[in-house]
């Protein structure tokens, strides 16, 4: 009887993975996997997964490595995952491991501030997005005066589609995280050129790399060592440049409390939901 091959562990880098970025992400994973195998980590997949259901994927018991959003990390995923590291990106709006969103409107929109968005249509990628919803809400709370700002909020499923909705007139404003916006300016220039930045949001730590809560300390240490190695590997210079990636840091767990602090602050200001 032929022995059954063990199911590989799960790995994905889904948050900044436009089709044009796929080869760079795969090159990054291949380099990580080589180093992890050398460190004795078994069951590594040959390539990344592109999951249809991110929430289910993040909760997999065999999750080795993935990237998630700060809002699920501090809410639905609390206790279900461990933070491995936070990537550093060289784009406007990033300050070390911290990042923000840009609030965009159409280039010819006369809005001169966030208060001018009242009664308009907003686009968000998801209700549980830190950069698309939570930071947007935090920026609007001081001008909301405890009342809904928008006539309607539409959910698009992706930052790229929120940008498209504004560019093509289906919405008037959206919050796009600064790393995604840099990628879209490069790869979706028609949409990016059709908008302008109206305002910037507060900052929170960037999108963390995570592993299952049951991943042992030795494997987490191997992951961190591998990430540090690929951050300085000259052979990956082109891949890192494509991803705007400059390195990784390990933040204290309390750093991501900033995400929930902003949510609580908006609620205290009388603006508990983006509306």
C-alpha positions in Angstrom: 0.0 0.0 0.0 1.4 3.4 -1.0 1.7 5.7 2.0 -0.5 8.8 1.9 1.4 12.0 1.5 0.8 14.4 4.4 -1.3 17.4 3.5 0.9 20.5 3.3 0.6 23.3 5.7 -1.3 26.3 4.5 0.4 29.5 3.4 -0.9 32.6 1.6 0.0 36.2 1.1 -3.4 37.5 0.0 -3.6 41.1 1.0 -1.3 42.6 -1.6 -1.7 40.0 -4.4 -2.9 41.6 -7.6 -2.2 39.3 -10.5 0.8 41.4 -11.4 2.2 40.8 -8.0 1.8 37.0 -8.0 5.3 36.2 -9.3 6.9 38.4 -6.7 4.9 36.8 -3.9 5.7 33.4 -5.2 9.4 34.2 -5.3 9.2 35.5 -1.7 7.5 32.3 -0.6 9.9 30.0 -2.4 12.8 31.7 -0.6 11.0 31.5 2.7 10.2 27.8 2.2 13.9 27.0 1.4 15.0 28.5 4.6 12.2 26.9 6.6 13.0 23.5 5.2 16.7 24.0 6.2 15.5 24.9 9.7 13.6 21.6 9.9 10.1 22.8 9.3 8.2 20.0 7.6 5.1 19.9 5.4 5.7 23.1 3.5 3.6 23.8 0.4 5.3 24.3 -2.9 3.2 27.4 -3.7 0.9 29.9 -2.1 -2.8 29.4 -1.8 -5.2 32.0 -3.2 -8.2 31.4 -0.8 -11.7 32.4 -1.8 -12.8 32.6 1.9 -10.2 34.5 3.8 -11.9 34.3 7.2 -12.1 30.6 7.0 -8.5 30.4 5.8 -7.2 32.5 8.6 -8.8 30.1 11.1 -7.3 26.9 9.7 -5.6 24.8 12.3 -2.8 24.1 9.8 -2.1 27.7 9.0 1.6 28.3 8.8 1.7 31.8 7.4 -0.8 34.4 6.1 -1.3 38.1 6.1 -4.5 39.5 7.6 -6.1 42.9 8.4 -5.7 44.6 11.8 -9.5 44.7 12.4 -10.1 41.0 12.2 -6.9 40.4 14.1 -8.2 42.3 17.1 -11.8 41.1 16.8 -12.9 37.8 15.1 -9.4 36.3 15.1 -8.5 37.2 18.7 -7.0 34.1 20.3 -7.1 32.1 17.1 -3.8 33.3 15.6 -0.3 34.5 16.6 1.3 37.5 15.0 4.6 36.5 13.4 5.8 39.9 12.1 4.7 43.2 10.5 6.1 44.0 7.0 7.7 47.4 6.3 6.7 49.1 3.0 8.4 52.0 1.2 5.4 54.0 0.1 3.9 57.4 1.0 1.7 57.1 4.1 3.8 54.4 5.8 5.8 55.4 8.9 7.9 52.4 9.8 5.6 49.6 10.6 2.6 51.9 10.8 0.4 52.9 7.9 -2.7 54.9 7.0 -5.4 55.1 4.4 -6.0 57.9 1.8 -9.5 59.1 1.4 -10.1 59.6 -2.3 -12.7 61.4 -4.4 -12.9 62.0 -8.1 -10.4 64.4 -9.5 -13.0 66.9 -10.5 -15.0 66.6 -7.3 -15.3 70.1 -5.6 -15.2 68.7 -2.1 -12.7 70.7 0.0 -12.8 68.6 3.2 -14.4 65.6 4.9 -17.5 67.7 5.9 -18.3 68.1 2.2 -18.9 64.3 1.9 -22.2 64.6 3.8 -25.1 63.1 1.8 -22.8 61.4 -0.7 -22.1 57.7 -1.5 -19.1 55.9 0.1 -17.5 52.7 -1.1 -15.8 50.3 1.3 -14.1 47.0 0.7 -15.7 45.3 3.7 -17.3 46.2 7.0 -14.5 44.4 8.9 -11.7 46.2 7.1 -9.4 48.4 9.2 -8.1 50.5 6.3 -11.3 50.6 4.3 -13.8 51.1 7.1 -12.3 51.5 10.6 -9.8 54.2 9.6 -12.3 55.9 7.4 -14.8 56.0 10.4 -12.1 57.4 12.7 -11.3 60.2 10.2 -15.0 61.1 9.8 -16.0 60.9 13.5 -14.8 64.4 14.4 -16.9 66.0 11.6 -19.9 63.6 11.8 -21.5 65.5 14.7 -23.1 62.2 15.8 -25.1 61.8 12.6 -24.7 59.7 9.5 -22.4 61.2 7.0 -23.4 59.3 3.8 -26.6 58.8 2.1 -25.4 55.3 1.2 -22.5 53.0 1.8 -21.7 50.3 -0.7 -19.5 47.2 -0.1 -17.2 46.4 -3.1 -15.2 43.4 -1.8 -11.8 44.8 -2.5 -9.9 48.1 -2.3 -9.3 48.0 -6.1 -13.0 47.9 -6.7 -13.6 50.7 -4.2 -11.2 52.8 -6.2 -12.9 51.8 -9.4 -16.3 52.7 -7.9 -15.1 56.2 -7.2 -13.2 56.6 -10.5 -16.3 55.5 -12.5 -18.8 57.5 -10.5 -20.6 54.7 -8.7 -19.4 56.2 -5.4 -18.1 59.6 -4.3 -15.4 58.6 -1.7 -13.4 55.6 -0.4 -10.6 55.0 2.0 -7.8 53.0 0.4 -4.8 51.8 2.4 -1.6 53.5 1.3 0.2 50.4 0.2 -2.7 49.2 -2.0 -3.0 52.7 -3.4 0.7 52.7 -4.4 0.1 49.4 -6.2 -3.0 50.6 -7.9 -1.3 53.8 -9.1 1.3 51.5 -10.8 -1.0 48.7 -12.1 -4.5 50.4 -12.3 -3.4 53.9 -13.4 -6.7 54.6 -15.3 -8.6 54.4 -12.0 -5.9 56.0 -9.9 -5.5 59.0 -12.3 -9.2 59.6 -12.1 -9.1 60.4 -8.3 -7.4 62.7 -5.9 -6.6 62.4 -2.3 -9.0 64.5 -0.2 -7.6 63.5 3.3 -5.5 61.0 5.2 -6.6 58.9 8.1 -5.0 58.2 11.4 -2.3 55.5 11.5 -2.3 51.9 12.9 0.2 49.1 12.6 0.4 47.6 9.1 -1.2 44.3 8.0 0.4 41.6 10.1 1.8 38.2 9.1 0.1 35.5 11.2 0.2 31.8 12.0 -2.2 29.5 13.8 -2.4 30.0 17.6 -1.2 26.4 17.9 2.0 26.9 16.0 4.9 26.2 18.4 7.5 28.7 19.4 10.3 27.0 17.5 8.4 27.3 14.2 7.5 30.9 14.9 11.2 31.6 15.6 12.1 29.8 12.3 9.5 31.9 10.4 11.0 35.1 11.9 14.5 34.1 11.0 13.5 33.2 7.5 11.7 36.6 7.0 14.8 38.4 8.3 16.9 36.5 5.8 14.7 37.2 2.7 14.5 40.9 3.7 18.3 41.1 2.9 18.7 38.6 0.2 20.1 40.3 -3.0 18.5 37.7 -5.2 15.1 38.9 -4.1 15.8 42.6 -4.7 13.4 42.8 -7.7 10.6 40.9 -5.9 10.9 43.2 -2.9 10.9 46.3 -5.1 7.8 45.0 -6.9 6.1 44.6 -3.5 7.5 47.9 -2.1 8.8 45.6 0.7 11.8 46.7 2.8 11.8 44.4 5.8 9.9 43.0 8.8 9.6 43.9 12.4 8.1 42.3 15.5 5.8 44.7 17.3 4.6 44.3 20.8 1.1 42.7 21.0 -0.3 45.9 22.5 0.6 47.9 19.3 -2.5 46.5 17.5 -4.7 47.8 20.4 -4.6 51.0 18.4 -7.1 49.5 16.0 -9.8 49.0 18.7 -8.9 52.3 20.3 -9.9 54.1 17.1 -13.1 52.2 16.9 -13.9 53.0 20.6 -13.0 56.6 20.0 -15.4 56.9 17.1 -18.2 55.4 19.2 -17.6 57.8 22.0 -17.8 60.6 19.5 -21.3 59.3 18.5 -20.2 57.7 15.3 -20.2 54.0 16.0 -20.8 52.8 12.4 -19.6 54.1 9.1 -22.8 55.5 7.7 
